[in-house]
């Protein structure tokens, strides 16, 4: 055989074998794809178990709740629940905004969750968003909604086009992308933060989105692209209890969250489009976020409803007091509460007089009426009863004298620019409050008679945002100096904050120049005391910078002004002292009575503007940052304590508040006193005696010590 012919035949055979192999691979791939497609396809959707039952609930939210969630709504409806259902149904069907406060445990959030489900499965709303105060709270609501699609047998049976594809996932979220029905993708999504209901034929719920967010997370720009490339934006939002107990105490947090609701959340639908919003809430404190949203004078568009547990209050409170004595005695002696309940039954007509339970059927097994249930709550915790069950919290009883409020602070804005120093000012002081993550600071200007102007304040490092707390600081000074430990980072932070300010010539409005004549640095935190003393000794401004500590001196303590002066010690009639050098640190410590000087600060705030000794702060408009400052300056309250012939206002920090700029402002005033400022008519000292005059202190400038150049982070207040 010709050699070339042999090679041609062999080559042809090889191509045929390769072709057969490729064909085999293609057949196997097709078979595998078909098997995979069959595995991803959920098959036929079961028929609706009870079509008529489902249809009856289409236009009736109450019946929907009763039919599909009887294990949740097992008690007879209260009038306030029925009114809430009516409002929720109207909101879903016709739109609008609706704020509601109901007694704790009445089911306001649960009703709103079921309204969201009802709106989704019947196709009334296409993009529903659940927003909570915090991410964990939103997660609880979201899990409750998901559970309805996953484990509610009657609901699953009547809404198979929604629930059957969910069941087919078998809890494995990764199956969502590949899931098909009759060969077409269902586009289902089933995560912890977002649900997209499956597209099954022409089901009205197909592609409906239920998303979640938190008041502290990202809200703006929420949207979803559906299978036909159309873009959905939220059209129904449930803002579930948008405040925490901590944020309800904070003026700046209240204002911030109110603006978040009114701008970011209500703007989710996009330009020119309205959004339906439901806001179930609980009033925690007077004038908190919930209190304002429910106020129809402040926010009439929200149609606020405020339902109490009791309408009215018992007329014969003495009978209830006797009842509570019997009940408490029974518990103390392990006899239970039966005797107290019998007393109530015997006197029920008189004890119920003057009030009405809004949910008569709500009471515990050892109780016989809704009124008895409510009064047990009242005697157990009066404050919680009025806030969480009546939605009318009592004003806090926090002191005898007039208290500092955020509004009082904000009213003292003087329309001056930052660092603008009035011609009357004769001295500047600075104070720094040292925290683990941040340095808070203020600079104040004073005239000779204690008229004072807060001209600048801020943190180091600058937070580059308007609202923050020490706990969520980012960056911290440890972040700024990543190679340093706690003490090294603090020392570097003090250098970069303090040295530029102390070396600066501040211009008065008349062209005169002022330097900071006294800078006080808080040394009360034991972990950092040595670092602060070392910094003061080595910074090059030892005649200007001093460590300080504030002490709470109550009515039972001897006032500083009555201390016996020791060698080298300075004792002021204005309740501050400079201790002599007596330890290894070789630095004098500035000490003062915080109770005296916080009361002094309040008096400056209460002094009429224009009078000598009045306080004001720069700025001509209220911003988030000025609200935060006002929040700090109003963070404490005073309680008058009398003992040993003395009356002293003892200052205490309000729960969940921060007072760092308050401490700084007070320390600036103490420093001004040490620098010679005096009121024209001086206050008496803590001892009740007239104060001795204080001579101004002469300040000697010293050349600053040279430090290596390092990058400076912004330290000014962001306005």
C-alpha positions in Angstrom: 0.0 0.0 0.0 1.2 3.5 -0.8 2.6 5.0 2.3 0.7 8.3 1.8 -2.6 6.5 1.3 -2.0 4.6 4.6 -1.4 7.8 6.5 -4.6 9.4 5.0 -6.7 6.4 6.0 -5.2 6.4 9.6 -5.9 10.1 9.9 -9.5 9.8 8.7 -10.1 7.0 11.3 -8.6 9.2 14.1 -11.0 12.1 13.1 -13.9 9.7 13.2 -13.0 8.4 16.6 -12.5 12.0 17.9 -15.8 13.0 16.4 -17.6 10.1 18.1 -15.9 11.0 21.5 -17.0 14.6 21.1 -20.5 13.6 20.3 -20.5 11.3 23.4 -19.3 14.2 25.6 -22.0 16.5 24.1 -24.7 13.8 24.8 -23.5 13.4 28.4 -23.4 17.2 28.9 -26.9 17.5 27.6 -28.1 14.7 29.9 -26.3 16.3 32.8 -27.9 19.7 32.0 -31.3 18.1 31.7 -30.8 16.3 35.0 -29.6 19.6 36.6 -32.5 21.5 35.1 -34.9 18.8 36.4 -33.3 19.1 39.9 -33.6 22.9 39.8 -37.2 22.9 38.5 -39.7 22.8 41.3 -42.4 21.1 39.2 -46.1 22.0 39.3 -47.4 24.3 42.0 -50.1 22.6 44.2 -53.6 24.0 43.9 -54.9 26.5 46.4 -56.4 24.5 49.3 -59.3 26.8 50.1 -59.8 29.4 47.3 -62.9 30.9 48.9 -61.1 31.3 52.2 -58.3 33.1 50.5 -60.6 35.3 48.5 -62.6 36.3 51.6 -59.4 37.7 53.2 -58.4 39.7 50.1 -60.1 42.9 51.2 -60.2 42.2 55.0 -57.0 42.5 57.0 -58.7 41.6 60.2 -60.1 38.4 58.7 -56.6 37.7 57.2 -55.1 37.9 60.7 -57.8 35.8 62.3 -57.7 33.1 59.5 -54.0 32.6 59.1 -52.5 33.6 62.4 -55.0 32.4 65.1 -52.2 31.3 67.4 -51.0 34.9 67.6 -54.4 36.7 67.8 -56.1 34.3 70.2 -57.7 36.9 72.5 -60.8 38.9 71.6 -59.9 42.0 69.7 -59.7 45.2 71.7 -61.2 48.4 70.3 -57.8 50.0 69.9 -56.6 46.9 67.9 -59.6 47.1 65.6 -59.0 50.8 65.0 -55.3 50.1 64.3 -56.3 47.3 61.8 -58.7 49.8 60.1 -55.9 52.4 59.7 -53.4 49.9 58.5 -55.7 48.5 55.9 -56.5 52.0 54.6 -52.7 52.8 54.5 -52.0 49.7 52.4 -54.9 50.2 50.0 -55.0 54.0 49.6 -51.7 55.3 50.9 -50.8 57.9 53.5 -48.7 58.1 56.7 -49.8 56.6 60.0 -48.0 56.8 63.4 -49.4 54.7 66.3 -48.5 54.1 69.9 -50.2 51.3 71.7 -49.5 49.8 75.2 -46.6 47.4 75.4 -47.6 43.9 74.4 -50.7 44.9 72.5 -49.3 43.7 69.2 -48.6 46.9 67.3 -45.5 45.5 65.6 -47.1 42.1 65.0 -50.1 43.7 63.3 -47.8 45.8 61.1 -45.9 42.7 60.2 -49.1 40.9 59.1 -50.2 44.0 57.2 -46.9 43.9 55.3 -47.5 40.2 54.5 -51.1 40.8 53.4 -49.9 43.7 51.2 -47.3 41.5 49.6 -49.2 38.3 48.8 -52.2 40.1 47.3 -50.0 42.3 45.3 -51.1 45.6 46.9 -47.5 46.7 47.3 -44.4 45.9 45.3 -41.5 46.9 47.5 -42.0 46.8 51.3 -39.2 47.9 53.7 -39.0 47.2 57.4 -36.8 49.7 59.3 -35.9 49.2 62.9 -34.0 51.3 65.5 -31.1 48.9 65.3 -30.1 46.0 63.0 -30.9 43.3 65.6 -34.4 44.6 66.1 -35.1 44.6 62.4 -33.8 41.0 62.2 -36.4 39.9 64.7 -39.2 41.4 62.6 -37.7 39.9 59.4 -37.5 36.4 60.9 -41.1 36.6 62.0 -42.2 37.5 58.4 -40.0 34.7 56.9 -41.4 32.2 59.3 -45.0 32.8 58.0 -43.9 31.6 54.5 -41.9 28.7 55.8 -43.9 27.1 58.6 -47.5 28.4 58.7 -49.3 25.3 57.3 -52.7 27.0 56.6 -51.0 30.0 55.0 -48.8 27.8 52.9 -51.8 25.8 51.7 -53.7 28.8 50.5 -50.7 30.7 49.0 -48.8 27.9 47.2 -47.5 30.1 44.4 -45.5 32.0 47.0 -44.8 29.4 49.7 -44.1 26.2 47.6 -41.0 27.7 45.9 -39.9 28.8 49.4 -40.4 25.2 50.7 -38.4 23.9 47.7 -35.3 25.8 48.9 -35.3 23.6 52.0 -33.5 26.4 53.8 -30.5 26.4 51.4 -30.3 30.0 50.1 -27.8 29.1 47.3 -30.6 27.3 45.5 -32.3 30.6 44.8 -30.3 31.5 41.7 -30.9 28.3 39.9 -34.6 27.7 40.9 -36.9 27.4 37.9 -40.6 26.7 37.3 -41.5 25.2 34.0 -38.0 25.9 32.8 -38.1 29.6 33.7 -36.3 31.2 36.6 -38.5 32.2 39.6 -36.0 35.0 40.6 -36.6 34.2 44.2 -34.4 35.7 46.9 -34.4 34.6 50.5 -31.7 36.2 52.6 -31.7 37.6 56.1 -32.1 41.1 54.9 -34.1 40.8 51.7 -36.9 38.7 50.3 -38.1 38.6 46.7 -41.2 36.5 46.2 -41.1 34.0 43.3 -42.4 34.8 39.9 -44.9 32.1 39.1 -47.1 32.8 36.0 -49.2 35.9 36.5 -49.3 35.8 40.3 -49.8 39.3 41.6 -47.2 38.8 44.3 -44.4 37.7 41.8 -41.3 39.7 42.2 -42.6 41.6 45.3 -39.7 42.7 47.5 -39.6 42.8 51.3 -36.4 44.5 52.4 -34.9 45.6 55.8 -32.7 48.4 57.1 -31.9 50.1 60.4 -31.9 53.7 61.5 -28.2 53.4 62.1 -27.4 51.7 58.7 -27.6 52.6 55.1 -31.1 53.6 53.9 -30.7 55.9 50.9 -30.9 54.5 47.4 -32.8 51.3 48.0 -34.0 49.8 44.7 -34.5 46.4 43.0 -34.2 45.5 39.3 -36.9 42.9 38.4 -36.8 40.3 35.7 -38.0 42.6 32.9 -35.3 45.1 33.8 -37.7 47.5 35.4 -36.5 49.2 38.6 -38.6 49.0 41.7 -38.3 51.5 44.5 -40.0 51.2 47.9 -43.7 52.0 48.0 -44.5 50.9 51.6 -42.3 51.3 54.6 -42.8 50.1 58.2 -40.7 52.1 60.7 -40.8 49.8 63.7 -40.0 51.5 67.0 -37.4 53.8 65.5 -35.8 54.9 68.8 -33.8 53.2 71.6 -34.0 54.1 75.2 -30.5 55.7 74.8 -31.5 57.7 71.7 -34.7 58.9 73.3 -32.7 60.7 75.9 -30.5 62.5 73.4 -31.7 65.7 71.8 -29.2 65.4 68.9 -30.2 61.8 68.3 -33.9 62.7 68.3 -33.4 65.5 65.8 -31.1 63.3 63.7 -33.7 60.4 63.5 -36.6 62.8 62.9 -34.8 64.2 59.9 -33.8 60.7 58.7 -37.5 59.7 58.7 -38.7 62.9 57.0 -36.0 63.1 54.3 -34.2 59.8 53.7 -37.0 57.3 54.4 -39.9 59.3 52.9 -37.6 59.9 49.9 -37.1 56.2 49.2 -39.9 56.2 46.5 -37.9 58.6 44.3 -38.4 62.1 43.1 -42.1 63.1 42.7 -43.5 59.9 44.1 -45.2 59.3 47.4 -44.6 56.5 49.8 -46.9 54.8 52.3 -45.4 54.8 55.8 -46.5 53.2 59.0 -44.7 54.0 62.3 -45.6 51.8 65.3 -43.8 53.3 68.3 -43.6 53.6 72.1 -43.2 56.9 73.9 -40.3 56.6 76.3 -39.7 60.2 77.5 -41.5 63.5 77.1 -40.7 65.1 73.7 -38.8 62.1 72.4 -39.1 61.0 68.8 -42.3 59.0 69.3 -43.9 61.8 71.3 -43.2 64.3 68.5 -44.3 62.0 65.7 -47.6 61.4 67.4 -48.2 65.0 68.0 -50.8 66.1 65.5 -49.9 69.8 65.9 -46.2 69.1 65.1 -46.7 66.4 62.5 -50.4 66.4 61.3 -49.6 64.4 58.2 -48.8 61.4 60.3 -52.3 61.1 61.7 -50.9 60.0 65.1 -52.9 57.8 67.4 -51.9 57.3 71.0 -53.7 54.6 72.9 -53.4 54.0 76.7 -53.9 50.8 78.6 -56.3 52.7 81.0 -58.6 55.6 80.0 -58.9 57.7 83.1 -57.6 56.7 86.5 -59.2 55.2 89.6 -61.1 57.7 91.7 -60.7 55.7 94.9 -56.9 55.3 94.9 -56.9 54.6 98.6 -58.6 51.3 98.0 -56.0 50.4 95.4 -53.3 51.3 97.9 -54.8 49.0 100.5 -55.1 46.3 97.8 -51.4 46.6 97.0 -50.5 46.3 100.6 -52.4 43.1 100.9 -50.9 41.8 97.6 -47.3 42.7 98.7 -47.8 41.1 102.2 -49.1 37.9 100.6 -46.0 37.6 98.4 -43.7 38.4 101.3 -45.2 35.6 103.3 -45.6 33.1 100.4 -49.4 33.2 100.6 -49.7 34.3 97.0 -52.1 36.9 95.7 -55.5 35.3 96.2 -56.4 37.5 99.2 -55.7 40.7 97.3 -57.8 39.5 94.4 -60.7 38.7 96.7 -60.4 42.2 98.1 -60.6 43.6 94.6 -63.6 41.5 93.7 -65.4 42.5 96.9 -64.7 46.2 96.2 -64.6 46.1 92.4 -67.4 48.7 91.7 -65.7 51.3 93.8 -62.2 50.4 92.7 -63.1 50.5 89.0 -64.7 53.9 89.3 -63.2 56.6 87.2 -61.3 54.4 84.6 -61.8 52.0 81.8 -59.5 49.3 80.4 -59.0 49.7 76.6 -58.5 45.9 76.4 -60.7 44.3 79.1 -59.8 40.8 78.2 -56.1 41.3 78.8 -55.1 40.1 82.3 -53.0 37.4 83.9 -54.3 34.1 85.4 -54.3 35.4 89.0 -56.2 38.5 87.9 -59.9 39.1 87.1 -60.0 42.2 84.9 -58.0 44.5 82.6 -58.2 47.2 85.2 -56.6 45.0 87.9 -53.9 44.0 85.4 -53.2 47.7 84.7 -53.1 48.7 88.3 -50.6 45.9 89.1 -48.3 47.4 86.5 -48.8 50.9 87.9 -47.8 49.9 91.5 -44.9 47.6 90.2 -43.3 50.4 88.2 -45.1 53.7 88.0 -42.6 55.2 85.5 -42.7 52.3 83.1 -46.5 52.2 83.4 -47.0 55.8 82.2 -44.4 55.5 79.4 -44.8 52.0 78.0 -48.4 51.3 78.8 -50.1 54.8 78.8 -47.7 56.4 76.2 -47.8 59.5 78.3 -44.5 59.5 80.3 -44.2 61.6 83.3 -41.7 64.4 83.4 -38.6 63.2 85.2 -38.3 64.5 88.8 -34.7 65.4 88.6 -33.9 68.3 90.8 -35.1 71.3 92.8 -33.4 74.1 90.9 -33.9 75.0 87.2 -32.3 72.4 85.0 -30.1 73.0 81.9 -31.9 72.0 78.7 -30.6 71.7 75.2 -33.0 74.5 74.1 -31.5 76.9 76.7 -28.0 76.2 75.2 -29.1 76.6 71.6 -30.8 79.9 72.5 -27.4 81.3 73.4 -26.0 81.2 69.9 -24.6 84.7 69.2 -24.3 84.8 65.4 -20.5 85.1 65.6 -18.2 83.1 63.5 -16.0 80.3 64.9 -12.9 81.7 66.6 -14.3 85.3 66.4 -13.3 86.9 69.7 -15.2 89.9 71.0 -13.3 93.2 71.7 -14.3 92.9 75.4 -12.5 89.6 75.9 -9.3 89.8 77.9 -8.3 86.1 78.3 -8.7 82.7 76.7 -8.8 79.3 78.4 -8.8 75.8 77.0 -9.8 72.5 78.6 -9.4 68.9 77.4 -11.4 65.9 78.5 -9.4 62.7 78.0 -11.3 59.5 76.9 -10.0 56.2 75.8 -10.7 56.8 72.2 -11.0 60.6 71.8 -9.9 63.9 73.2 -12.8 66.4 73.6 -11.8 70.1 73.9 -13.3 73.6 74.2 -11.8 77.1 74.0 -13.6 80.0 75.7 -13.0 83.7 75.8 -13.8 85.8 78.9 -13.9 89.4 79.9 -12.8 90.5 83.4 -16.3 90.0 84.8 -17.0 86.5 83.6 -19.0 87.3 80.5 -18.0 84.3 78.4 -18.0 83.2 74.8 -17.5 79.6 73.6 -15.4 80.3 70.5 -14.4 76.7 69.4 -14.8 73.1 70.4 -14.1 69.7 68.8 -12.4 66.3 69.2 -9.1 64.9 68.3 -9.1 63.2 66.0 -11.9 65.0 64.2 -14.8 62.6 63.5 -15.6 64.1 60.1 -19.3 63.7 60.9 -21.9 65.7 62.8 -23.3 63.1 65.3 -21.2 60.5 67.1 -20.5 59.1 70.6 -17.3 58.1 72.3 -18.2 54.5 71.9 -18.5 54.7 68.1 -15.6 57.0 67.5 -13.8 56.4 64.2 -11.0 57.2 63.9 -9.6 57.0 67.4 -6.3 58.4 68.4 -5.0 54.9 68.4 -6.0 54.7 64.7 -4.0 57.9 64.0 -0.8 56.5 65.5 -1.1 52.8 64.7 2.4 51.9 65.8 2.0 53.3 69.3 0.4 51.8 72.4 -2.3 53.5 74.5 0.1 55.9 76.3 2.2 56.7 73.3 -0.9 57.4 71.2 -2.3 59.7 73.9 0.9 61.6 74.2 1.1 62.1 70.4 -2.5 63.2 70.3 -2.0 65.7 73.0 1.1 67.1 71.2 -0.8 67.5 67.9 -3.8 69.0 69.5 -2.4 71.3 72.2 0.9 72.6 70.8 -0.6 74.4 67.7 -3.2 76.1 69.9 -0.8 77.2 72.6 1.6 78.6 69.9 -1.2 80.5 68.2 -1.9 84.2 68.4 -5.7 84.6 68.4 -7.0 87.9 66.9 -9.7 89.8 68.6 -12.3 91.7 66.5 -10.5 95.0 67.2 -7.1 93.5 66.0 -5.7 92.8 69.4 -4.0 89.5 70.1 -4.6 87.0 72.8 -3.0 83.7 73.7 -4.5 80.8 75.7 -3.4 81.7 79.2 -4.5 78.5 80.9 -5.0 75.0 79.5 -6.4 72.3 81.8 -6.1 68.6 80.9 -8.2 66.0 82.6 -6.0 63.6 84.5 -8.8 61.7 86.3 -8.6 58.5 84.3 -6.0 56.5 86.2 -4.7 54.6 83.2 -3.4 57.7 81.6 -2.4 60.0 84.5 1.3 59.4 84.2 1.2 60.1 80.4 -0.6 63.4 81.0 1.8 64.5 83.8 4.8 63.6 81.6 3.3 65.6 78.7 2.7 68.6 80.9 6.2 68.5 82.2 7.8 68.2 78.7 5.5 70.1 76.4 7.3 73.4 76.7 4.3 75.2 78.1 4.5 74.2 81.7 3.4 77.7 82.8 0.2 77.4 80.8 -0.8 73.7 80.9 -1.9 71.9 84.1 -3.4 68.6 84.8 -6.7 68.8 86.7 -9.2 66.7 88.6 -12.8 67.5 89.5 -14.2 66.3 92.8 -17.8 66.0 93.9 -18.0 67.8 97.2 -21.4 67.4 98.8 -23.1 68.9 101.8 -21.4 66.5 104.2 -17.9 67.4 103.0 -15.7 70.3 103.9 -15.7 72.9 101.1 -12.3 73.5 99.4 -12.5 77.2 100.5 -12.3 76.0 104.1 -9.3 73.8 103.7 -6.3 74.6 105.9 -3.7 75.9 103.5 -0.4 73.9 103.3 3.0 75.2 102.3 3.1 75.9 98.6 -0.7 75.4 98.2 -3.1 77.8 96.6 -6.7 77.7 97.9 -9.3 79.8 96.3 -12.6 81.1 97.9 -14.1 80.0 94.6 -13.8 76.3 95.4 -10.6 75.4 93.5 -7.1 74.7 94.7 -3.6 74.1 93.3 -1.9 71.4 95.2 1.8 71.7 96.1 4.4 69.5 94.4 4.7 66.5 96.7 5.1 63.5 94.5 7.4 61.9 92.0 5.6 63.6 89.1 6.9 67.1 90.1 3.8 68.7 88.6 1.2 70.7 90.5 -2.4 69.4 90.3 -5.4 71.7 89.7 -8.4 70.5 91.7 -11.9 72.0 91.9 -15.4 71.3 93.3 -17.5 70.0 90.3 -20.8 70.6 92.1 -20.0 74.3 92.7 -18.7 75.0 89.3 -21.5 73.2 87.4 -23.9 75.3 89.3 -21.8 78.3 88.3 -22.0 77.3 84.7 -25.8 77.0 85.0 -25.9 80.5 86.4 -24.0 81.9 83.5 -26.5 80.2 81.2 -29.4 81.7 83.2 -27.9 85.2 83.2 -29.7 87.4 80.6 -27.7 88.1 77.5 -26.1 91.5 77.6 -25.7 91.3 81.4 -22.2 90.8 82.9 -21.4 87.1 83.4 -23.6 85.7 80.6 -22.7 82.7 78.5 -23.0 82.5 74.7 -21.6 80.3 71.9 -20.7 81.0 68.3 -23.0 80.2 65.4 -26.0 81.6 63.6 -27.9 78.4 62.8 -28.6 75.1 64.5 -26.8 72.2 63.0 -26.4 68.6 64.0 -23.1 69.5 65.6 -24.5 72.3 67.7 -27.3 70.0 68.8 -24.7 67.5 69.9 -22.9 70.2 71.8 -26.2 71.2 73.4 -26.8 67.6 74.3 -23.5 67.4 76.1 -24.0 70.7 77.9 -27.4 69.6 79.2 -26.4 66.1 80.1 -26.5 66.5 83.9 -29.1 67.5 86.4 -28.8 68.8 90.0 -30.4 67.5 93.2 -30.3 69.7 96.2 -28.8 68.0 99.3 -28.9 69.5 102.8 -26.6 68.5 105.7 -24.7 70.1 108.5 -26.3 73.5 107.8 -25.2 73.5 104.1 -27.3 73.2 101.0 -25.5 71.9 97.9 -26.6 71.1 94.4 -25.2 67.7 93.6 -24.9 67.1 89.9 -25.6 63.7 88.3 -25.2 62.4 84.7 -28.5 61.5 83.0 -28.6 57.8 81.9 -27.1 57.1 78.5 -25.8 60.6 78.0 -22.3 62.0 77.4 -21.0 65.0 79.2 -17.5 65.5 77.8 -17.9 69.0 76.4 -19.8 70.0 79.5 -16.8 69.0 81.6 -14.6 71.0 79.2 -16.8 74.1 79.4 -16.9 74.0 83.2 -13.1 73.5 83.4 -12.6 76.5 81.1 -14.6 78.6 83.6 -12.6 77.3 86.5 -9.4 78.2 84.6 -10.8 81.7 84.0 -11.3 82.1 87.7 -7.7 81.1 88.3 -6.7 83.6 85.7 -8.4 86.5 87.6 -12.0 86.6 86.3 -14.5 87.8 88.8 -18.2 88.4 88.7 -19.2 92.0 89.4 -21.5 90.7 92.2 -19.9 87.5 93.3 -21.7 84.4 94.4 -21.1 83.2 97.9 -18.8 80.3 98.3 -19.9 76.8 99.1 -19.4 77.6 102.8 -22.0 80.5 102.6 -19.3 83.1 103.3 -18.5 86.1 101.1 -15.5 85.2 98.8 -12.1 86.8 99.2 -10.9 88.8 96.2 -8.6 86.9 93.8 -5.7 88.8 92.1 -5.1 88.1 88.4 -2.3 85.7 87.7 0.5 87.0 85.6 1.3 84.6 82.7 4.9 84.1 81.6 5.3 82.8 78.1 7.8 80.0 77.5 9.3 78.9 74.2 7.7 75.7 73.0 9.8 72.6 72.9 10.7 71.4 69.4 8.8 68.3 68.3 9.3 66.2 65.2 6.9 67.0 62.3 4.0 64.6 62.0 0.8 64.8 60.0 -1.9 66.8 61.8 -5.4 65.6 61.8 -8.2 68.2 61.8 -9.1 69.3 65.3 -11.7 72.0 64.6 -15.5 71.6 65.1 -17.2 70.7 61.8 -20.0 73.1 61.2 
